[in-house]
Amino acid sequence: MIPTAPLRVRNRLAEIILAALETPEACRELAALGEPDAPAPDWLAPDDLVDAHLYFEVHELLEPPWRDAEGGEREALQGLIQVAVGYQHLANGNLAGARALLDEGCRRLFGQALDGLDLETFRQGVVRSAERLSRFDWRTVPAFPRLKTTNLRKEIT
């Protein structure tokens, strides 16, 4: 089972939804959250998505900086995106798609660093979890690297 979003995030969304029933400002804030290419709100950190195993959303958050990146940074971001989508395929029951993307993501992450963060330990954890796809346990998914959210936010907004 994939856990839900953290309570802090769910509570904030609930507050906005309830307020949108009464105030135009909250209604606009809620509408803005659903806009295509909308930046992540300040109260939502990438770590929230990772902790909740919302891998599709992680992929969406990493895509804008990936588009603008070059060289090793682009390769590392693409590897992280492929791993995130691989786990999303696994959550959807697509074992072949999961294996292909996890393997490709690991290949791209080999020897890479991002913002000075060595990705090798993470890559090895993904390799270990991918070896168990037929009897998968979500507890074996390694924690995603904690990227500097301020750098991501600057690139996203």
Secondary structure, DSSP 8 states (H G I E B T S, - for coil): ------HHHHHHHHHHHHHHTT-HHHHHHHHHHTSTT----TT--HHHHHHTT-HHHHHHHHHHHHHH--HHHHHHHHHHHHHHHHHHHHHTT-HHHHHHHHHHHHHHHTT-EETTEE-HHHHHHHHHHHTTGGG--GGGS-------HHHHHHHH-
